[in-house]
Amino acid sequence: MNLFDVYPLIPVTLVKADGCRLWDEQGQEYLDLYGGHAVISIGHSHPHYVERISEQVKQLGFYSNSIQIPLQQELADKLAKLSCLHSYQLFLVNSGAEANENALKMASFVTKKPGFIAFSGSFHGRTSAAVALTDNPKLVAPCNARDDFHILPFGDLDAVEKVLSSNAIAGIIVEGIQGVGGIQVPNPDFLVGLSRLAKKYEAKLILDEVQSGYGRTGRFFAHQWVDGLYPDLITIAKGMGNGFPIGGLLLSEAFKASYGLLGTTFGGNHLACAAGLAVLEVIEAERLHQKALELGDRLMAELRTIPGVMAVRGKGLMIGLDLNQDAGPIRSLLVSKYKMFTGSAAGKETIRLLPPLTIEWNQLHSFVVALKEILTSETH
């Protein structure tokens, strides 16, 4: 049987990882500046993470949500402590797309409306409703397309209000910082305006923090850089499990639970909760969100000095840089010659940096040196 060929693959086979370092089958070492799409939050094979999962799988790896799983409440309590969102409720799932699907469903359940608003440059997942609100027509099959789902210009509050005035919109979904869109940081006034308009037209504001959450930006969630902003729903995944599949939906007090309203087979299982707790414990113990902010500020300042770097955006260790040329060949050279993994974005000139939050300055600086050498060379 052949694999369904949907991924353009880097010609590297990784067999081992530790911290921010990776090794291929020939023993060649690489630097991870991408964290597998921002998934590796506390570093590969962190000892506490390995111990937590190992001990849990020895006891009980899985049973369904038909029985009590105290680890779920432990995870909710620790998440509330670190995020300071004590009044929210947690529903555990398996991925960011699933989290977004459930957020959209809950907004529609409560408002009794069918429509939604997302924005240019957005990426919310590849599942049915989430992909219809993702700004990439190539991903939207005919069965996903919806006339009452609107992708509006990013930052345009007037366009939002015009669509909301139809009174058919259940919710607005927006990323804390756009990831695939090229690390586009929303203006605080835009997010505040969305919250105001959602309340005015009885719609729900959904903050997609799948990539931008979990301390990556220097705050626990990216939207927390905006004082007083409390979304109705918040979606999380990626860095939540450091590689173990887990996602979550945070629901404000306005949402009331009932049996059978939502459900999942694997969400919130014992191993997933152990992984999620390990991540939060390491973030807290090692103060990784503060570290992300300090290192990110320093790195962005250095990147702005490199000839050929046209723009640098982001917060903490969620960084996008635009080059004066196609970034694809540069990213390939970073892998082949400098042994560094970086990420792409919707714009061909953009490089995304989403390293583990445990990364050290000397590792980040080695990227600065490599990129400067490439961009100032006449032969690349």
N, C-alpha and C positions, 0 to 999 in steps of 0.2 A: 504493500500500500504506500502511495506517495503522500507526502504532506501537501496540504493545500497551499500553494505558493503565493502568499499575500504580503510577505515581508521582504524588502530589499535588505539583504544581510551583510553586515561587516564581516570580512573574511578572517574572523578570529574565533577560536573556541576556548572559552574560559573554563577553568577547572578548579580554581581556588581563589579565595578572597579574604582579606583581613583589613579592617578599617577602611581606608580609601584606596587600598592597593588591590590589584587583580593580577592573576597569573594565567597564562594560556598553557596548552598541553606541551609546549616546548620549554616551559619554565620562564618565558619572557614576562617581565613585570610591566603593568600598565597603571596609570593613575585614573581614578574614577572621578570625573568632574560633572557627571550627569546623574549618578545614582539610579540608573535604570528608570528614567522618567520621574525623578524626584521621589522614588519609592524608598531608597536606602537613607533613612533619616539619622540613625545612630551608628552608622558604619557597618560594614560587612562583618559577620561573625562576632559581634560584640559579646564578650564573655557572659555578661548578665543576661543577655537575650538568649544565648545558647543554653545557659543553665535553666532559665525559666521554661523554655520549650521542652528541653530534655526531661526535666522533672515532671512536667505535666503529662507528656506522652507516656511516661512510665505508669502514671496513675489512671488517666482516662483521656483519650484523645478526642472522642466525639460521642455525644448523644444529642438527640434533637431537643427543640424548644418545648417539648411536651413535658419536660421535667424541670425542676428548679436548678438553675446554674448560678450559684453565688458569685462566680467570677464576673458575670455580667454587671452586677451591681458594684463590685469593686472597681471595675473599669469605668463605670459611669461616675462614681465618686471621685476617682483620681482625675478624670477628664474635667469634671466640674471645678476641681481645685486649681488645676493649671490654667484653664481657660477663663476662670471667674464667671462662668455662665451657669450659676447654681440653679436657676429656675427652669432651665430647659430640660426636656426629656430626651432619652437616647433610644433609637431603634437601630439595632446592629444588622448589617448586611455583609456583602462579600466584595463589593467593588464600588468605584465612583459612579459608574453608569447606573448601577442598581440604586445607589443612594439618590441620584438625581431623578430616576424614574419614580421612586416613592415620594420624593418631595413634590413633584408635579402632581402626582395622584392625590396627595393630601391637600394641596392647595385647591384642586378642582373639587374634591369632596366637600370641603368647607364652604367654598364660595358658590358652589353649584354652577360654575361657569366653565366653558371648555377651552378658552384661548390662552395663549401665553406670549410673552415678549422676551426675546434674547437680543444679542448685539453682534454687529460685524466683528469678525475676528474671534468669535466664541468657539469653544469646544467643550461640550458637556457629555459626550459619550457616543457610543455606536448602537445603543439599543433603541427601541421603537420611538418613544417620545423624545428622549434625550438627543438622538441624532437629528430629529426634525428641527431642533433648536441649536444645532451646530452649524456654523457658517462654512460649510463645505458641501456644495451640491453633489459632488461625486460620491458621497457617503449615503445619500438619501435615496432609498429605493422608492418606487411608486407607492408601496403600501405604507411608507413612513410619512409621505408628504401630507401636509395639513394647511388648508387655506386660512385657518384661524390661528396659526403660529406665525409670528412676525419677527424677522431679524432686522433690527433698526440700526441706524448709525450709532456707533459707540460714542457716548457723551452727549447725545442730542435729547435733552429733556422735552423739548417742544414736540418732537416726533413721538415720544413716549406718551405724552398727554393726549395727543390727537387719537392714538389707537385706544388708549384707556377710556376715552370718552364714549366709546361704543358700548361700554358696560358689559362686554362679553369676555373680558380678560380675567382669568383666575390668578395669574401671577406673573412676576418679572423675575427672570433668572440672570444673574451676573456673576462673573468670577471675581474673587477678591483681588487678584491680579491675573490678567489673561496669560496663560502659559503657552499653548500652541500658537496663539496669535502673536507671539514675539515678546513676551514680558511687557505687556501694556498695563501701566498702573492707572487705575481710574482716578479722576479728580475727586477729592473728598466732597466737593459740592455736588458732583454728579450722583454719588451714592446717597447723600442726604436727600437730594431731590427725588431720587427713586423711592426712598422710604416715604417721603411726604406724599408723593403721587399715589403710591400703593394704598396708603391709608385713605386718601381722598376718594378713590374710586373702588374701595373695598376689594382690593387685590392683595396677594401675598408676595412679600419680597423674599426671594431665595438667594442666599449667598453660596455660590459654588466655591468651596475652599478645598477641593480635592487635591489640587496641586499646591496651593498657596498657604495651606494650613500647617499646623503642627510645628510652630516655632521657626519656620523657614524664613520668614520676613523680619524676625526680630520681635514680633508680637506673636501670641499663640495663633491667632488668625489674622490674616491680612486686613480684613475690614475693621479690626480693632485699632488701626491707626486713625480711624475716624471716631472722635469722641461722641458718645451717646447714640451710636448706631446699633440697634438691636434687631436683626432680621427676624422674620417669622420662622424661617427654616434655614438650616446650615447643613451642607453636605460635606463629608470627609471621606478620605480613603488614603491612597498612595503611602505617604510616610507614616501612616497610622500603625502599620504592622511590620515595617522594615523588611518587606519581602513576603511576609505571610499574607494571603488574600483576606482582607478585612476592609469593611467600609461602614459608614454610619450616617444616620440622619438625626440632627438635633432639631427638636420641635419646641416652639415656645408654648407657654401655658395655655394659649388660646386653643390648642388642639387637644381634643379629648379622645382617649383610646377606647376601643371596644373590641371584644373578642372576634377574631377573624378579619378585622379591618385591614391589617397588613400581615404578611407572613414570609417565612424563608426557611429552607431546609438547613442550610449550612451556616447562616448568619448567626454570630454570637456563640459559636461552638467553643468548647473548652480550650483547644489549642489556639484558636484565634484570639480569645480573651487573654491567654497567657502572653502571647506575642504583643498584644496591645498594651498590656500592663507593663511589660518590660520596656517598651519604647517610652512610655510616660515616665517611668521611674528613672531611666537614664537621662532623659531630657531635663528632669528636675534636678537630679543629683549633679549633673555635669554642666548645668546652666547653659544648655545648648542654644536657646533662643537669644540670650545675650551675646554669646560667642558668634552666632550667625550675623547679628547686626554689626558687631565690631569688625569682623573679618570682611563682611560684604562692603561696608563703607570704604575700607582700606583698599580692597580689590578694585572697586569701581573707580576710585581716584587714580589708581595706577593704569587701568585700562584706558582711561580718557587721555593719557599722555602718549599713546602709541600712534604713530602715523598710520593712516589707513583705517583707523577705527572712527567711524562717523558719528556714532551715538551710543550711549550706554544708559540702560534703564534698569530699574528694579529696586528691591529692598532686601536687605539681608543677603542670604545666599540663594536668591532667586533673581538671576541677572540675565539680561539680554543685551547683546552688542551687535550693532549693525556695521558691516564692513563696506568698503568702497568697491566691492566686487562680490561675485558669487561665493558664498561661504562653503559650498559643498566640497570643492577641491581643497580648501584650507582644513576643513574637518577631517578629510581623508588623510592629508599629510600629517596632521596631529596624531592620528592613530598609527600610521605606518612608520613615520620617522621618530616622533617624539613620544609615542606610546601613551597617548592621552585620549580619553573618551569625552566628547562633548555632545550637545544636542542640537538638532535642527529646529526650525520653526516654519510657520506658514510663509514668511518672507524668505526668499532664496539668499538674501544677503545677511541673514541673522544667525548668530550662534547663541544657543541657550546654555547657561551654566546652572546646574542644580546639584551640587556635590553633597555628599553626606555632611551633616552639620558638625561632625567630629573632625573635619579636615583641619590641617594646620597651615599656618601662614607660609611656611617654606614650600609646601605643596602647591598652594595657590600662586605663589610668586614664580614657581617654575613654569606655570602656564603663561604668565605675563612675559617671561623671557622668551619662551618658545614662539608665542604669537608675534612678538616684536621681531624676532629673527625671521619668521616667515614673511611678514608683511613688508619688511625692508629689504628682503632679498630680491634680486632681479630674475632669479631662475625658477621660482616656484610655479 
